[in-house]
Amino acid sequence: MPEQLNKKASPIMVIIAFAIVYIVWGSTYFFIQKALAGFPPFILGAFRFLAAGLLLMTWCSIKGEKIFDKKSIRHAAVAGILMLGVGNGLVIWVEQFIPSGLVAILVSSAAMWFVILDKPKWKENLRNTSTVLGLIIGFIGVILLFAEQVMQTLNNSQGSTQIVGIVLLLLAPIGWAAGSLYSKYNGTTTVSVSVSTSWQMLAAGAIFMPGILINSELTRFNWQEVSADAWFSVGYLVIFGSIAAFSAYVWLLSVRPATQVSTYAYVNPVVAVLLSVLFTSERVTLIQIAGLIVILGSVLLINLAKYRKENNLKKEMAYSK
């Protein structure tokens, strides 16, 4: 879809929107772990996405937007289940056992899966040297981190649980990329982006419900025992993580080049690691830092062709004037 950028966007608003996407999305890993201190994982996921979806849907209804369209709801539900149910759901589950900083580092590998799963773009992407090199380097970074976790768990009583967590975490970016690509190729213009996002969140929240029953979370969960800190974390995830940051992201796509907006992928894991080190007892190892550098380097290589293409288009436009 060609980009039609709004040149009249306020520079201050652009800066604020970028700050929200950079910092808030990077901080959600930290606040998920804090929320898990008071909420079981499936209840946390259901509450977060149902609350966010209902709030956003209510706002869309107040503005008089079209809410119900069967085709739009169906496509939004599939995308929401893959992105938020599988992608974020696995992150929530895994953060019970694995430090939030490491989770953020591994999830940053989503850029690789966008290339691998985007079948219509295989011919273009897989013929590009920098993209293929980026994929190879990225997988080396993931293997490096996975090997480190295996070595650490050999002398750990919870080793098997952490290994399962790492394997599940490798699936999270696949779910996010698959859902994003499904949304891209099956999008509809019959409802607004905000309405579609609302349905995505509601579908994701609903998919957590069977997990609540299977995991018997209601029988051992007492709402009155949830700490104020956990409630604050959930509120942050609902308002800032699931509504404000995504809205800022969508708005930025309308006023700035997509390649510029996609720089959040470089910043989010760094923010997550810093919060993890500064405000928790978690420790980031040299191998994890190396893995982060390797994965972010691979993301840069994967996007290098897009950056070059965008610059060439700008030069062509400048010469044509």
C-alpha positions in Angstrom: 0.0 0.0 0.0 1.6 3.3 -1.0 2.4 5.7 1.7 0.6 9.0 1.7 2.4 11.1 4.3 0.9 14.0 6.0 3.5 16.7 5.8 1.5 19.0 8.1 2.0 16.8 11.2 3.2 18.7 14.2 6.9 17.9 14.9 6.1 18.0 18.6 3.3 15.4 18.2 5.6 13.2 16.1 8.2 13.3 18.8 5.7 12.5 21.5 4.3 9.6 19.4 7.7 8.1 18.8 8.5 8.4 22.5 5.3 6.5 23.4 6.1 3.7 20.9 9.7 3.4 21.9 9.3 3.6 25.6 5.9 2.1 26.3 6.2 -0.9 24.0 9.7 -1.5 25.4 8.4 -1.2 29.0 5.5 -3.7 28.6 7.8 -6.7 29.2 8.8 -5.2 32.6 5.1 -4.5 33.6 3.9 -7.9 32.4 6.3 -9.5 34.9 5.2 -7.1 37.7 1.5 -7.9 36.9 2.2 -11.6 37.1 3.1 -11.2 40.7 -0.6 -10.7 41.4 -2.4 -12.2 38.4 -2.3 -15.8 36.9 -1.2 -15.6 33.3 -4.5 -16.4 31.5 -6.5 -14.1 33.7 -4.0 -11.4 33.1 -4.2 -11.8 29.3 -8.0 -12.0 29.3 -8.4 -9.0 31.6 -5.9 -6.9 29.7 -7.2 -7.4 26.2 -10.9 -7.5 27.0 -10.6 -4.3 29.0 -8.6 -2.5 26.3 -10.9 -3.8 23.6 -14.0 -2.7 25.3 -12.6 0.8 26.1 -11.5 1.3 22.6 -14.7 0.0 21.1 -16.7 2.3 23.4 -14.7 5.3 22.2 -15.3 4.3 18.6 -19.0 3.9 19.3 -19.2 7.4 20.9 -17.6 8.8 17.8 -20.3 7.2 15.7 -18.0 4.8 13.8 -19.3 1.6 12.1 -18.8 -1.3 14.5 -20.3 -4.4 13.1 -19.2 -5.9 9.8 -18.9 -9.7 9.6 -16.0 -9.8 7.2 -14.0 -7.3 9.2 -14.7 -9.0 12.5 -13.6 -12.4 11.1 -10.3 -11.0 9.7 -9.7 -9.0 12.9 -10.3 -12.1 15.0 -7.8 -14.2 13.2 -5.2 -11.5 13.3 -5.9 -10.7 17.0 -5.7 -14.4 18.0 -2.3 -14.8 16.2 -0.7 -11.5 17.3 -2.1 -11.0 20.7 -3.3 -14.4 21.7 -0.3 -16.4 20.5 2.3 -13.7 20.2 1.7 -11.8 23.5 0.0 -14.7 25.2 3.2 -16.8 25.0 5.2 -13.8 26.3 2.9 -13.5 29.3 3.2 -17.3 30.0 6.9 -17.4 29.6 7.6 -14.4 31.8 6.6 -16.5 34.8 9.9 -18.4 34.4 12.3 -16.2 32.3 13.6 -12.7 32.9 11.7 -9.9 31.0 15.0 -8.6 29.4 15.8 -11.9 27.8 12.2 -12.3 26.6 12.4 -8.9 24.9 15.7 -9.8 23.2 14.3 -13.1 21.8 11.0 -11.5 20.7 13.0 -8.9 18.7 13.7 -11.8 16.2 10.2 -11.2 14.8 11.7 -9.3 11.9 13.2 -12.5 10.6 9.8 -14.3 10.6 8.2 -11.4 8.7 10.6 -12.3 5.8 10.3 -16.0 6.1 6.5 -16.1 6.3 5.8 -13.3 3.7 5.4 -15.7 0.8 4.3 -13.1 -1.8 7.6 -11.3 -1.1 9.9 -14.3 -1.2 11.1 -13.6 -4.7 12.0 -10.1 -3.8 13.4 -10.7 -0.3 15.3 -13.9 -0.7 17.2 -12.6 -3.7 18.6 -9.8 -1.6 22.0 -10.5 -0.2 21.6 -8.2 2.9 18.2 -9.8 3.8 19.5 -13.4 3.5 22.7 -12.4 5.5 20.4 -10.8 8.1 18.4 -14.0 8.5 21.5 -16.1 8.9 23.0 -13.7 11.5 19.7 -13.4 13.3 19.4 -17.2 13.7 22.9 -17.3 15.0 21.9 -14.8 17.7 18.9 -16.9 18.7 20.9 -20.1 18.8 23.5 -18.3 20.9 20.9 -17.3 23.5 19.2 -20.7 23.4 22.5 -22.5 24.0 23.3 -20.2 27.0 19.9 -21.0 28.6 20.5 -24.8 28.1 23.9 -24.5 29.8 22.4 -22.5 32.7 19.6 -25.0 33.3 21.8 -28.0 33.7 22.4 -27.1 37.3 18.9 -25.7 37.9 16.0 -27.5 39.5 13.6 -25.7 37.2 15.7 -26.4 34.1 13.1 -28.3 32.2 10.5 -25.6 32.7 12.8 -22.9 31.5 13.7 -24.9 28.4 10.1 -25.4 27.6 9.6 -21.6 28.1 12.4 -20.8 25.7 11.0 -23.1 23.0 7.5 -21.5 23.5 9.1 -18.1 23.3 10.6 -18.9 19.9 7.0 -19.4 18.7 5.8 -16.0 20.0 7.4 -13.8 17.3 6.1 -16.4 14.7 2.6 -15.8 15.9 3.1 -12.0 15.8 4.5 -12.0 12.3 1.9 -14.4 11.0 -1.0 -12.3 12.4 0.5 -9.1 11.1 0.9 -10.5 7.6 -2.6 -12.0 7.7 -3.9 -8.5 8.7 -1.8 -6.9 5.9 -3.1 -9.2 3.1 -6.7 -9.6 4.4 -7.4 -6.1 5.6 -10.7 -4.4 4.9 -11.6 -0.7 4.6 -15.2 -1.1 5.7 -14.3 -0.2 9.3 -11.7 2.0 10.8 -8.3 0.9 12.1 -9.5 1.6 15.7 -12.6 -0.6 15.3 -10.5 -3.4 13.8 -8.0 -3.1 16.6 -10.8 -3.3 19.1 -12.1 -6.6 17.6 -8.5 -8.0 17.6 -8.2 -7.3 21.3 -11.6 -8.7 22.1 -10.8 -11.9 20.1 -7.5 -12.2 21.9 -9.1 -11.7 25.3 -11.7 -14.4 24.5 -9.0 -16.9 23.5 -7.5 -16.7 27.0 -10.8 -17.9 28.6 -10.4 -21.6 28.0 -6.9 -21.4 29.5 -8.4 -19.9 32.7 -10.6 -23.0 33.1 -8.0 -25.6 32.1 -5.5 -24.0 34.4 -8.1 -23.8 37.2 -7.0 -20.2 37.8 -10.4 -19.0 39.2 -10.3 -21.5 42.0 -7.0 -20.3 43.4 -7.3 -16.6 42.5 -8.5 -14.0 44.9 -9.1 -10.5 43.5 -8.8 -8.9 47.0 -5.3 -10.3 47.4 -3.9 -8.5 44.3 -1.4 -5.9 45.3 -1.7 -2.2 44.3 1.5 -2.6 42.4 0.0 -5.5 40.3 -3.2 -3.5 39.6 -1.1 -0.5 38.5 0.9 -2.7 36.2 -2.3 -4.1 34.6 -3.7 -0.6 34.2 -0.5 0.5 32.5 -0.7 -2.5 30.1 -4.3 -1.7 29.3 -4.2 2.0 28.8 -0.6 2.6 27.6 0.5 -0.8 26.2 -2.7 -1.8 24.5 -4.3 1.5 23.5 -2.0 4.5 23.6 1.1 2.9 22.0 -0.7 1.1 19.3 -2.7 4.2 18.4 0.5 6.2 18.3 2.1 3.6 16.0 -0.9 3.6 13.6 -0.8 7.5 13.5 2.9 7.5 12.8 2.5 5.2 9.9 0.2 7.9 8.3 2.6 10.8 8.8 6.1 9.2 8.6 7.7 6.6 6.3 7.2 3.0 7.5 10.9 2.3 7.6 11.3 5.2 10.0 8.5 4.1 12.2 9.9 0.5 12.3 12.9 1.7 14.2 10.9 0.8 17.4 12.2 -2.7 16.8 15.7 -1.5 17.6 14.7 0.4 20.7 12.2 -1.8 22.5 14.5 -4.6 23.6 17.1 -2.0 24.8 14.4 -0.3 26.9 13.3 -3.7 28.3 16.8 -4.7 29.2 17.5 -1.4 31.0 14.3 -1.6 33.0 15.1 -5.2 33.9 18.6 -4.3 35.1 17.7 -1.0 36.9 14.5 -2.1 38.7 14.7 -5.8 39.3 17.2 -8.3 40.6 17.6 -9.8 37.1 21.1 -9.9 35.6 22.0 -9.6 32.0 25.0 -11.7 30.9 27.6 -10.8 28.4 26.2 -13.5 26.1 22.8 -12.0 26.3 24.2 -8.6 25.4 26.1 -10.2 22.5 22.9 -11.9 21.4 21.0 -8.6 21.5 23.6 -6.9 19.4 23.7 -9.8 16.9 19.8 -9.9 16.5 19.5 -6.1 16.2 22.3 -6.2 13.6 20.4 -8.8 11.7 17.2 -6.7 11.8 19.2 -3.8 10.4 20.5 -5.9 7.5 17.0 -7.3 6.8 15.7 -3.7 6.5 18.7 -2.4 4.7 17.2 -3.0 1.2 14.1 -1.1 2.2 16.1 1.8 3.5 18.0 1.9 0.2 14.9 1.6 -1.9 13.2 4.5 0.0 16.3 6.7 -0.4 16.3 6.0 -4.1 12.7 6.9 -4.4 13.3 10.2 -2.6 16.2 11.0 -5.0 14.0 10.2 -8.0 11.2 12.4 -6.7 13.7 15.2 -6.0 15.1 15.0 -9.6 11.7 15.0 -11.1 10.7 18.3 -9.5 
